[in-house]
């Protein structure tokens, strides 16, 4: 991703659809009154998804909203798909099964149009499964709420819109720190980013800012001095030494390239001085 690309808004799931709607407002602001594509591709049964978001965005200044769903890869060549992307200001991938996103649109005209939209400054957003699919290496399956066992993790190629990171979602709510540590142990060249529900990171260039009600957790394995990931039996508990963890709340920034938190936001500075 280069500085000329549009923003990515990556959501941990269950974003508020009533009341303040901080995350949906950020999406609406990034679309700038243009068409928003609601991509329900991740769901095996998409009925109701589009209607829910159409209502949630109705008074937030989004332009036309259109649904994009395909039953199989062949449909990605349909004229209706190209029409959906015509003059669009952004695309929003809803929840479901992230493997369905990568397997159904990977290396198809849809993926090409998503990349073109992003490259010309358009928004690409995703929640839950739509968030997981953003990274180069995508977490597909792994136990939640327990210490990571070495063989208990399934990953696959994602869309690769955000580089240098693996994304996990519903993070604190489902106790997914163990599986994110396991993902980073296998891929220490990238950071692991876990995002709570009703929380998002807004990625521009090689940094992101946190918005929403919860936290984003960054696991950095570049300084790990020992890991048993490659030598222990699959049922063995993961061991990692000297792993670094950052916990970031609304307003905090993180530089992915430097693997360092950024400066405090103006709001946080005011809070510290009060």
PAKOL-472575 format. One record per residue: x, y, z of N, C-alpha, C, O in turn; residue number from 1. Coordinates in steps of 0.001 Angstrom, whole numbers. Example, Ala and Ser with C-alpha at 12.3 -4.5 7.8 and 13.67 -1.06 7.14 Angstrom:
residues 2
nc1 nc2 nc3 cac1 cac2 cac3 cc1 cc2 cc3 oc1 oc2 oc3 nr
13190 -5690 7800 12300 -4500 7800 13200 -3300 7800 14236 -3319 8465 1
12850 -2250 7080 13670 -1060 7140 12900 30 7870 13409 1138 8039 2
This chain:
residues 274
nc1 nc2 nc3 cac1 cac2 cac3 cc1 cc2 cc3 oc1 oc2 oc3 nr
838 -1188 0 0 0 0 876 1242 0 1828 1320 776 1
574 2217 -856 1344 3445 -936 536 4603 -379 -643 4462 -51 2
1199 5759 -280 549 6927 297 -607 7416 -566 -1463 8144 -64 3
-667 7047 -1837 -1748 7498 -2711 -2991 6639 -2573 -4050 7012 -3077 4
-2893 5514 -1914 -4042 4631 -1745 -5027 5218 -748 -4679 6068 71 5
-6268 4744 -838 -7275 5156 125 -7060 4493 1466 -6178 3645 1605 6
-7859 4869 2460 -7721 4281 3797 -8315 2879 3862 -9161 2505 3050 7
-7858 2124 4835 -8472 858 5212 -9082 1054 6598 -8417 1567 7498 8
-10331 655 6776 -10948 675 8094 -11246 -777 8459 -12116 -1416 7866 9
-10510 -1282 9444 -10526 -2699 9800 -11145 -2836 11181 -10607 -2326 12164 10
-12288 -3531 11252 -13164 -3505 12419 -13188 -4876 13092 -13235 -5906 12420 11
-13157 -4877 14417 -13136 -6126 15170 -14464 -6846 15256 -14547 -7890 15902 12
-15508 -6324 14627 -16819 -6954 14646 -17781 -6264 15589 -17365 -5525 16481 13
-19086 -6508 15390 -20144 -5993 16260 -20037 -4493 16474 -20244 -4013 17588 14
-19715 -3747 15423 -19683 -2289 15519 -21099 -1752 15763 -22075 -2289 15241 15
-21192 -691 16560 -22492 -118 16909 -23222 358 15659 -22645 1047 14818 16
-24479 -9 15547 -25312 383 14408 -26416 1346 14808 -27247 1727 13983 17
-26422 1736 16072 -27336 2741 16584 -26551 3688 17481 -25413 3396 17850 18
-27153 4818 17834 -26490 5750 18729 -25347 6493 18042 -25499 6978 16921 19
-24207 6577 18718 -23085 7360 18205 -22504 6808 16897 -22121 7575 16012 20
-22441 5490 16780 -21959 4841 15545 -20609 5421 15069 -20453 5802 13909 21
-19655 5474 15990 -18363 6104 15702 -17708 5491 14470 -17191 6215 13620 22
-17725 4182 14368 -17030 3507 13264 -17778 3698 11949 -17162 3974 10919 23
-19085 3556 11979 -19851 3761 10747 -19738 5203 10260 -19733 5454 9054 24
-19648 6144 11188 -19445 7540 10798 -18088 7725 10111 -17969 8499 9161 25
-17071 7012 10595 -15751 7099 9955 -15792 6543 8539 -15152 7083 7636 26
-16539 5470 8346 -16700 4912 7003 -17406 5913 6107 -16975 6163 4981 27
-18499 6490 6614 -19256 7461 5822 -18384 8656 5443 -18446 9140 4313 28
-17572 9132 6389 -16703 10272 6107 -15678 9934 5031 -15360 10772 4187 29
-15163 8711 5057 -14151 8304 4065 -14747 8138 2676 -14054 8334 1678 30
-16026 7778 2601 -16688 7601 1304 -17010 8951 654 -17107 9043 -570 31
-17172 9989 1467 -17368 11368 991 -18600 11521 110 -18554 12183 -927 32
-19697 10907 527 -20949 11073 -188 -21097 10245 -1445 -22114 10340 -2133 33
-20105 9438 -1755 -20166 8608 -2962 -20840 7266 -2673 -21252 6997 -1545 34
-20943 6449 -3686 -21551 5125 -3567 -20723 4238 -2635 -19493 4239 -2679 35
-21433 3479 -1789 -20780 2499 -925 -21282 1110 -1297 -22484 845 -1286 36
-20346 231 -1627 -20676 -1163 -1913 -20677 -1938 -600 -19678 -1940 120 37
-21786 -2594 -285 -21859 -3469 884 -21635 -4890 378 -22537 -5491 -207 38
-20442 -5429 600 -20069 -6752 92 -20389 -7801 1151 -19705 -7893 2171 39
-21426 -8585 906 -21864 -9620 1854 -21305 -10991 1468 -21860 -12023 1845 40
-20219 -10995 726 -19651 -12214 146 -19254 -13232 1199 -19312 -14433 937 41
-18848 -12782 2396 -18356 -13712 3417 -19449 -14611 3977 -19151 -15650 4565 42
-20695 -14231 3803 -21788 -14985 4403 -22303 -16068 3465 -22464 -15842 2266 43
-22562 -17258 4029 -23196 -18316 3253 -24689 -18047 3087 -25318 -18547 2155 44
-25256 -17242 4010 -26663 -16849 3935 -26731 -15344 4174 -26886 -14913 5317 45
-26619 -14538 3120 -26469 -13092 3275 -27759 -12331 3564 -27717 -11117 3765 46
-28898 -13010 3589 -30173 -12332 3770 -30176 -11488 5051 -29859 -11977 6135 47
-30532 -10244 4901 -30648 -9346 6039 -29443 -8469 6292 -29580 -7408 6901 48
-28252 -8879 5840 -27053 -8086 6078 -27171 -6708 5440 -26952 -5691 6098 49
-27517 -6680 4157 -27567 -5405 3444 -28612 -4479 4052 -28360 -3286 4224 50
-29771 -5015 4376 -30841 -4196 4940 -30423 -3583 6276 -30735 -2427 6560 51
-29714 -4366 7093 -29247 -3858 8385 -28311 -2675 8209 -28463 -1650 8874 52
-27335 -2817 7304 -26377 -1729 7098 -26999 -558 6348 -26633 593 6587 53
-27928 -835 5453 -28610 250 4745 -29310 1154 5747 -29268 2377 5614 54
-29950 567 6742 -30614 1342 7789 -29599 2080 8664 -29796 3248 9001 55
-28512 1393 9030 -27517 1983 9930 -26803 3174 9299 -26442 4119 10001 56
-26593 3142 7983 -25893 4228 7283 -26836 5313 6766 -26377 6342 6271 57
-28137 5097 6874 -29120 5916 6153 -28967 7415 6379 -29120 8189 5434 58
-28669 7848 7607 -28605 9281 7906 -27177 9783 8116 -26975 10827 8737 59
-26186 9052 7604 -24788 9412 7850 -24106 10064 6645 -22901 10315 6677 60
-24860 10336 5595 -24283 11058 4466 -23635 10198 3412 -22914 10712 2558 61
-23874 8890 3448 -23381 8007 2390 -24263 8199 1159 -25458 8468 1283 62
-23681 8061 -18 -24467 8146 -1243 -25256 6864 -1468 -25742 6249 -519 63
-25379 6471 -2713 -26084 5232 -3039 -25408 4042 -2366 -24181 3991 -2286 64
-26201 3084 -1881 -25665 1848 -1320 -26139 671 -2160 -27330 542 -2445 65
-25212 -176 -2552 -25544 -1343 -3366 -24941 -2587 -2723 -23866 -2527 -2126 66
-25634 -3704 -2846 -25130 -4963 -2311 -24333 -5712 -3366 -24712 -5754 -4537 67
-23224 -6302 -2937 -22434 -7175 -3811 -22361 -8551 -3168 -21788 -8719 -2091 68
-22948 -9534 -3844 -22878 -10918 -3377 -22722 -11823 -4590 -23340 -11598 -5630 69
-21889 -12849 -4444 -21765 -13856 -5498 -21873 -15234 -4860 -21404 -15457 -3744 70
-22496 -16148 -5584 -22614 -17525 -5110 -21384 -18349 -5474 -21035 -19296 -4769 71
-20723 -17985 -6582 -19516 -18688 -6999 -18639 -17751 -7817 -19061 -16656 -8190 72
-17418 -18190 -8091 -16426 -17343 -8745 -16852 -16898 -10142 -16475 -15814 -10589 73
-17627 -17720 -10826 -18034 -17380 -12196 -18818 -16068 -12242 -18744 -15335 -13228 74
-19565 -15773 -11181 -20386 -14570 -11168 -19554 -13295 -11108 -20078 -12209 -11354 75
-18277 -13406 -10787 -17442 -12210 -10712 -17268 -11539 -12073 -16840 -10387 -12143 76
-17592 -12239 -13141 -17490 -11679 -14495 -18781 -11008 -14953 -18821 -10444 -16047 77
-19840 -11055 -14140 -21134 -10506 -14546 -21079 -8988 -14680 -20319 -8315 -13984 78
-21895 -8468 -15584 -21975 -7018 -15773 -22454 -6302 -14515 -22038 -5174 -14249 79
-23328 -6949 -13738 -23850 -6298 -12533 -22741 -6020 -11529 -22822 -5067 -10754 80
-21701 -6856 -11543 -20568 -6644 -10645 -19805 -5395 -11060 -19476 -4554 -10222 81
-19528 -5276 -12338 -18829 -4077 -12833 -19658 -2825 -12582 -19116 -1773 -12241 82
-20976 -2939 -12750 -21853 -1793 -12498 -21793 -1355 -11043 -21857 -161 -10748 83
-21671 -2318 -10130 -21607 -1984 -8708 -20398 -1119 -8395 -20478 -223 -7554 84
-19282 -1375 -9058 -18051 -626 -8797 -18000 713 -9523 -17146 1546 -9219 85
-18895 927 -10470 -18888 2169 -11236 -19138 3361 -10312 -20179 3442 -9659 86
-18180 4281 -10262 -18283 5510 -9462 -18370 5255 -7956 -18826 6126 -7216 87
-17951 4102 -7498 -18000 3808 -6062 -16914 4567 -5313 -15813 4769 -5825 88
-17245 4990 -4078 -16260 5644 -3231 -15642 4712 -2212 -14647 5046 -1568 89
-16252 3511 -2065 -15712 2568 -1103 -16449 1249 -1135 -17532 1140 -1710 90
-15851 246 -512 -16461 -1073 -374 -16302 -1523 1066 -15261 -1306 1685 91
-17342 -2151 1592 -17371 -2591 2981 -17704 -4074 3012 -18811 -4473 2649 92
-16734 -4905 3451 -16926 -6348 3558 -17524 -6678 4918 -16936 -6358 5952 93
-18691 -7316 4921 -19356 -7675 6167 -18825 -9014 6686 -17922 -9604 6092 94
-19399 -9490 7806 -18888 -10680 8469 -19363 -11985 7861 -20161 -12009 6924 95
-18846 -13072 8423 -19165 -14411 7949 -17953 -15316 8033 -17415 -15553 9115 96
-17529 -15819 6892 -16404 -16746 6785 -15346 -16109 5901 -15558 -15944 4700 97
-14196 -15746 6489 -13160 -15059 5724 -12608 -15898 4577 -12159 -15357 3566 98
-12643 -17227 4735 -12150 -18078 3656 -13048 -17967 2428 -12601 -18182 1302 99
-14307 -17633 2651 -15202 -17461 1512 -14815 -16214 712 -14944 -16206 -512 100
-14345 -15169 1383 -13907 -13977 664 -12711 -14301 -221 -12730 -14031 -1422 101
-11678 -14876 370 -10452 -15120 -394 -10657 -16165 -1490 -10093 -16039 -2577 102
-11453 -17188 -1214 -11622 -18260 -2203 -12560 -17870 -3332 -12414 -18360 -4452 103
-13530 -16986 -3054 -14497 -16628 -4086 -14057 -15446 -4947 -14442 -15366 -6114 104
-13260 -14525 -4400 -12882 -13364 -5209 -11392 -13291 -5507 -10968 -12453 -6303 105
-10576 -14162 -4879 -9143 -14138 -5138 -8826 -14374 -6608 -9301 -15343 -7200 106
-8020 -13485 -7204 -7604 -13583 -8605 -8811 -13597 -9547 -8825 -14343 -10526 107
-9812 -12781 -9256 -10977 -12596 -10111 -11098 -11118 -10454 -10377 -10298 -9886 108
-11994 -10760 -11372 -12222 -9337 -11649 -12639 -8540 -10420 -12339 -7349 -10331 109
-13333 -9182 -9459 -13720 -8454 -8246 -12496 -8013 -7464 -12405 -6858 -7046 110
-11550 -8931 -7263 -10340 -8538 -6543 -9619 -7419 -7274 -9135 -6479 -6642 111
-9540 -7505 -8593 -8883 -6461 -9374 -9584 -5117 -9201 -8928 -4080 -9101 112
-10914 -5134 -9164 -11661 -3884 -9000 -11531 -3329 -7591 -11506 -2112 -7406 113
-11447 -4214 -6584 -11203 -3755 -5215 -9846 -3064 -5140 -9724 -1989 -4553 114
-8843 -3671 -5727 -7498 -3087 -5699 -7458 -1769 -6460 -6792 -824 -6037 115
-8167 -1705 -7579 -8203 -461 -8362 -8897 649 -7571 -8442 1793 -7563 116
-10008 299 -6904 -10719 1268 -6067 -9807 1808 -4975 -9751 3015 -4739 117
-9099 909 -4316 -8172 1292 -3251 -7042 2151 -3787 -6676 3148 -3165 118
-6481 1780 -4934 -5336 2494 -5505 -5689 3912 -5927 -4833 4797 -5907 119
-6939 4134 -6307 -7320 5478 -6736 -7877 6323 -5591 -8456 7383 -5825 120
-7703 5856 -4355 -8060 6645 -3190 -9344 6256 -2516 -9756 6924 -1568 121
-10004 5193 -2968 -11256 4758 -2365 -11044 3996 -1071 -9956 3491 -794 122
-12099 3924 -293 -12076 3219 986 -12275 1724 790 -13092 1302 -28 123
-11521 920 1547 -11826 -503 1698 -11969 -755 3195 -11037 -517 3963 124
-13141 -1238 3605 -13417 -1509 5014 -13868 -2950 5167 -14353 -3564 4216 125
-13708 -3480 6358 -14158 -4841 6630 -14376 -5049 8107 -13636 -4515 8933 126
-15391 -5824 8445 -15673 -6142 9838 -15656 -7644 10044 -16096 -8393 9171 127
-15151 -8099 11190 -15114 -9522 11520 -14369 -10302 10431 -13170 -10088 10251 128
-15035 -11190 9707 -14378 -11918 8621 -13805 -10962 7583 -12739 -11211 7020 129
-14516 -9872 7333 -14016 -8871 6396 -12744 -8204 6863 -11956 -7733 6043 130
-12527 -8154 8183 -11280 -7624 8732 -10141 -8620 8575 -9040 -8258 8162 131
-10416 -9885 8911 -9377 -10919 8825 -8829 -11054 7418 -7646 -11341 7236 132
-9689 -10847 6408 -9288 -11031 5014 -8367 -9936 4504 -7801 -10073 3419 133
-8201 -8851 5253 -7397 -7723 4781 -5906 -8030 4705 -5198 -7443 3887 134
-5419 -8941 5544 -3974 -9146 5656 -3459 -10129 4615 -4228 -10854 3984 135
-2124 -10138 4447 -1490 -11057 3495 -1670 -12504 3936 -2001 -13378 3135 136
-1444 -12739 5227 -1649 -14055 5825 -2887 -13950 6699 -2938 -13117 7603 137
-3870 -14774 6443 -5185 -14635 7057 -5419 -15750 8064 -5268 -16930 7744 138
-5787 -15371 9280 -6193 -16353 10274 -7558 -16908 9904 -8516 -16151 9740 139
-7653 -18222 9773 -8899 -18865 9379 -9560 -19571 10554 -10773 -19474 10740 140
-8758 -20284 11348 -9335 -21082 12430 -8294 -21311 13505 -7109 -21480 13218 141
-8750 -21314 14748 -7886 -21591 15889 -8697 -21430 17157 -9630 -20629 17206 142
-8352 -22178 18167 -9119 -22154 19408 -9064 -20784 20071 -8029 -20119 20061 143
-10188 -20371 20645 -10274 -19127 21398 -10364 -19454 22884 -10800 -20540 23267 144
-9946 -18501 23717 -10144 -18625 25146 -9240 -19602 25857 -9540 -20013 26978 145
-8140 -19988 25235 -7222 -20909 25912 -5814 -20700 25393 -5608 -20063 24360 146
-4836 -21249 26127 -3443 -21167 25718 -3245 -21903 24398 -3845 -22952 24164 147
-2397 -21343 23539 -2245 -21895 22200 -1500 -23231 22198 -451 -23377 22827 148
-2061 -24191 21484 -1389 -25465 21203 -809 -25379 19795 -1455 -24849 18891 149
376 -25883 19606 1143 -25620 18402 433 -26044 17123 541 -25356 16108 150
-284 -27149 17148 -927 -27614 15920 -2310 -27055 15685 -2950 -27395 14690 151
-2796 -26190 16593 -4190 -25753 16557 -4331 -24377 15901 -4798 -23429 16532 152
-3929 -24274 14647 -4029 -22997 13945 -4073 -23251 12450 -3276 -24020 11912 153
-5023 -22589 11780 -5132 -22707 10330 -5071 -21309 9731 -5810 -20413 10138 154
-4183 -21135 8760 -4038 -19847 8087 -4083 -20061 6579 -3872 -21167 6083 155
-4364 -18968 5861 -4459 -19023 4403 -4090 -17645 3864 -4071 -16677 4624 156
-3797 -17537 2573 -3538 -16213 1999 -4780 -15332 2057 -5881 -15785 1741 157
-4607 -14073 2459 -5686 -13103 2444 -5576 -12198 1228 -4887 -12523 261 158
-6263 -11054 1282 -6246 -10120 157 -4962 -9300 118 -4615 -8756 -931 159
-4249 -9201 1242 -2968 -8508 1248 -3067 -6996 1084 -2135 -6368 582 160
-4189 -6403 1504 -4339 -4953 1393 -3541 -4216 2455 -3082 -3097 2223 161
-3370 -4834 3618 -2480 -4282 4631 -1276 -5211 4729 -1425 -6417 4923 162
-98 -4648 4596 1120 -5461 4603 1776 -5415 5972 1622 -4455 6727 163
2512 -6477 6273 3276 -6517 7508 2474 -6820 8751 2954 -6584 9860 164
1234 -7349 8599 402 -7609 9767 -540 -8779 9523 -964 -9027 8394 165
-860 -9494 10598 -1929 -10493 10623 -3037 -9921 11504 -2764 -9433 12600 166
-4270 -9977 11039 -5396 -9377 11750 -6245 -10457 12410 -6566 -11469 11786 167
-6607 -10240 13674 -7604 -11081 14337 -8679 -10172 14919 -8413 -9007 15213 168
-9899 -10701 15090 -11044 -9874 15462 -11827 -10536 16592 -11528 -11663 16986 169
-12852 -9814 17121 -13585 -10258 18317 -12568 -10611 19408 -12712 -11634 20078 170
-11560 -9786 19585 -10332 -10227 20225 -10481 -10481 21724 -10368 -11625 22165 171
-10731 -9435 22514 -10866 -9651 23963 -12105 -10474 24279 -12097 -11294 25197 172
-13168 -10252 23515 -14442 -10911 23800 -14339 -12428 23670 -15023 -13154 24392 173
-13504 -12913 22772 -13379 -14355 22561 -12035 -14903 23049 -11707 -16061 22792 174
-11270 -14085 23744 -10016 -14550 24339 -9033 -15098 23328 -8578 -16234 23463 175
-8690 -14303 22301 -7910 -14812 21179 -6424 -14473 21243 -5729 -14582 20233 176
-5926 -14067 22405 -4502 -13737 22514 -3636 -14957 22218 -2577 -14822 21606 177
-4069 -16147 22641 -3265 -17348 22418 -3063 -17638 20948 -1948 -17935 20521 178
-4132 -17555 20165 -3972 -17898 18752 -3227 -16811 17979 -2566 -17112 16985 179
-3322 -15532 18423 -2539 -14498 17754 -1058 -14682 18047 -221 -14480 17167 180
-727 -15064 19279 666 -15374 19595 1165 -16536 18733 2302 -16521 18262 181
316 -17535 18530 699 -18657 17682 948 -18237 16251 1883 -18722 15615 182
117 -17334 15733 304 -16840 14372 1601 -16075 14229 2305 -16224 13231 183
1928 -15248 15227 3172 -14480 15188 4378 -15396 15368 5423 -15159 14761 184
4256 -16432 16186 5357 -17384 16342 5706 -18030 15008 6877 -18281 14720 185
4689 -18299 14196 4937 -18885 12874 5436 -17861 11860 6105 -18213 10889 186
5103 -16580 12093 5428 -15537 11111 5978 -14297 11815 5335 -13248 11779 187
7157 -14385 12459 7650 -13242 13239 8041 -12033 12396 8324 -10967 12943 188
8061 -12182 11078 8367 -11020 10238 7199 -10039 10184 7373 -8904 9740 189
6009 -10457 10629 4847 -9564 10645 4380 -9378 12088 4663 -10206 12954 190
3665 -8290 12333 3056 -8088 13634 1664 -8726 13641 1035 -8877 12593 191
1202 -9090 14811 -170 -9546 14975 -1000 -8420 15555 -596 -7792 16534 192
-2163 -8153 14962 -3035 -7088 15448 -4383 -7696 15812 -5097 -8190 14940 193
-4734 -7664 17091 -6026 -8137 17558 -6925 -6949 17853 -6513 -6013 18538 194
-8155 -6978 17340 -9054 -5827 17445 -10331 -6239 18183 -10992 -7206 17805 195
-10662 -5503 19223 -11874 -5774 19985 -13123 -5440 19178 -13054 -4770 18148 196
-14259 -5916 19661 -15539 -5565 19043 -15839 -4081 19239 -15386 -3467 20205 197
-16606 -3518 18311 -16930 -2086 18280 -15673 -1229 18364 -15661 -167 18986 198
-14619 -1720 17722 -13318 -1046 17677 -12750 -1232 16279 -12989 -2256 15639 199
-12005 -253 15807 -11421 -358 14462 -10055 302 14436 -9733 1142 15276 200
-9262 -98 13454 -8042 634 13143 -8219 1243 11754 -8733 602 10838 201
-7785 2481 11624 -7816 3168 10327 -6390 3211 9823 -5536 3894 10389 202
-6139 2470 8743 -4788 2320 8207 -4597 3276 7044 -5363 3257 6081 203
-3581 4106 7135 -3169 4962 6029 -1657 4838 5899 -918 4949 6876 204
-1222 4605 4669 194 4355 4420 636 3191 5294 55 2112 5177 205
1628 3345 6161 2129 2245 6988 1906 2488 8464 2706 2059 9295 206
809 3183 8800 483 3395 10202 -1027 3310 10379 -1784 3379 9411 207
-1454 3158 11634 -2896 3130 11879 -3235 3876 13154 -2398 4052 14040 208
-4500 4315 13224 -5067 4971 14393 -6241 4143 14881 -6990 3593 14074 209
-6411 4048 16192 -7491 3271 16797 -8699 4168 17042 -8555 5297 17513 210
-9896 3660 16721 -11143 4335 17074 -12092 3309 17693 -11900 2103 17537 211
-13119 3797 18399 -14123 2891 18942 -14001 2672 20437 -13226 3336 21125 212
-14793 1716 20923 -14984 1537 22354 -13936 677 23035 -13752 788 24247 213
-13244 -178 22294 -12318 -1126 22897 -10864 -820 22588 -10472 338 22441 214
-10074 -1876 22491 -8637 -1732 22286 -8175 -2525 21070 -8850 -3441 20602 215
-7014 -2144 20581 -6287 -2937 19592 -4991 -3389 20243 -4308 -2600 20896 216
-4656 -4658 20065 -3469 -5259 20667 -2471 -5586 19569 -2831 -6188 18556 217
-1223 -5194 19765 -186 -5471 18780 833 -6427 19388 1446 -6117 20410 218
1015 -7580 18766 2000 -8567 19189 3185 -8493 18230 3027 -8678 17023 219
4363 -8222 18769 5586 -8079 17976 6558 -9197 18373 7037 -9240 19507 220
6838 -10091 17436 7731 -11208 17710 9148 -11023 17201 9939 -11966 17215 221
9482 -9808 16745 10812 -9604 16160 11934 -9782 17174 13056 -10125 16800 222
11644 -9552 18460 12682 -9681 19480 12646 -10992 20238 13343 -11141 21242 223
11847 -11947 19779 11741 -13229 20479 13087 -13944 20473 13737 -14056 19434 224
13498 -14426 21644 14794 -15099 21771 14670 -16617 21728 15643 -17318 21451 225
13457 -17125 22006 13258 -18568 21923 11803 -18869 21651 10911 -18223 22201 226
11563 -19857 20798 10217 -20347 20518 10310 -21830 20198 11251 -22272 19539 227
9327 -22599 20668 9325 -24037 20381 8400 -24398 19213 8052 -25566 19035 228
8005 -23399 18419 7000 -23594 17378 7418 -24623 16332 6566 -25314 15773 229
8717 -24735 16061 9165 -25616 14981 9639 -26984 15455 9932 -27855 14636 230
9719 -27185 16780 10343 -28413 17262 9453 -29278 18131 9722 -30467 18304 231
8389 -28693 18684 7555 -29441 19619 6434 -30191 18895 6128 -29892 17741 232
5831 -31152 19566 4708 -31906 19014 3495 -31004 18857 3361 -30017 19581 233
2593 -31335 17903 1431 -30468 17633 554 -30188 18847 -55 -29122 18933 234
480 -31138 19797 -385 -30942 20953 306 -30168 22082 -306 -29905 23118 235
1564 -29808 21886 2350 -29132 22922 1943 -27661 23043 1594 -27024 22049 236
1991 -27132 24251 1711 -25721 24487 2827 -24858 23915 4007 -25185 24041 237
2440 -23747 23284 3415 -22827 22711 4265 -22184 23799 3759 -21810 24857 238
5558 -22059 23529 6487 -21329 24395 7154 -20235 23568 7701 -20510 22500 239
7112 -18992 24059 7791 -17860 23417 8413 -16984 24500 7777 -16701 25515 240
9651 -16555 24285 10336 -15687 25234 10586 -14327 24596 10922 -14231 23416 241
10417 -13276 25395 10730 -11902 24993 9854 -11387 23856 10319 -10639 22997 242
8586 -11790 23854 7636 -11225 22899 7143 -9890 23441 6990 -9724 24651 243
6896 -8940 22542 6467 -7597 22955 4980 -7412 22667 4488 -7840 21623 244
4262 -6770 23601 2828 -6531 23448 2533 -5054 23680 2979 -4470 24667 245
1767 -4450 22750 1274 -3087 22905 -248 -3135 22996 -889 -3877 22251 246
-831 -2354 23898 -2275 -2230 24024 -2645 -785 23713 -2181 141 24378 247
-3474 -603 22706 -3782 730 22196 -5281 990 22286 -6086 122 21948 248
-5656 2185 22741 -7068 2559 22819 -7338 3709 21856 -6443 4158 21141 249
-8584 4178 21846 -9011 5191 20881 -8085 6402 20895 -7787 6949 21956 250
-7637 6813 19730 -6730 7944 19583 -5278 7555 19480 -4469 8341 18988 251
-4916 6352 19933 -3534 5896 19833 -3183 5564 18388 -4038 5167 17597 252
-1903 5735 18064 -1402 5448 16724 -309 4385 16802 317 4190 17844 253
-95 3705 15683 978 2709 15623 1599 2737 14235 896 2731 13224 254
2929 2768 14202 3691 2743 12955 4051 1291 12656 4874 698 13354 255
3439 719 11623 3665 -694 11301 5090 -926 10840 5705 -1922 11218 256
5623 -28 10034 6987 -195 9519 8022 -158 10625 8944 -973 10640 257
7878 783 11555 8836 923 12656 8494 26 13838 9306 -146 14747 258
7297 -544 13828 6812 -1381 14920 6827 -627 16250 7226 -1163 17284 259
6388 618 16197 6382 1444 17391 5086 2236 17471 4552 2661 16446 260
4566 2441 18705 3420 3333 18866 3792 4747 18452 4942 5167 18579 261
2796 5474 17953 3027 6847 17558 2769 7797 18708 2592 7362 19846 262
2746 9095 18424 2520 10088 19481 1098 10026 20000 206 9509 19328 263
886 10560 21213 -447 10643 21778 -1311 11576 20946 -812 12535 20357 264
-2597 11294 20899 -3536 12190 20237 -3727 13448 21077 -3345 13478 22246 265
-4314 14482 20489 -4581 15732 21220 -5501 15478 22404 -5341 16092 23459 266
-6474 14566 22236 -7403 14249 23319 -6676 13651 24504 -6921 14022 25652 267
-5762 12702 24212 -5022 12065 25305 -4086 13057 26007 -3921 13000 27226 268
-3473 13966 25234 -2618 14973 25863 -3422 15851 26826 -2962 16169 27923 269
-4625 16236 26405 -5496 17066 27250 -5889 16316 28517 -5938 16901 29599 270
-6174 14996 28378 -6535 14208 29543 -5386 14121 30538 -5591 14188 31750 271
-4149 13969 29997 -2998 13859 30888 -2743 15173 31648 -2283 15149 32789 272
-3046 16326 31009 -2762 17613 31596 -3856 18070 32554 -3646 18993 33342 273
-5013 17436 32492 -6141 17858 33343 -6047 17270 34750 -6915 17527 35585 274
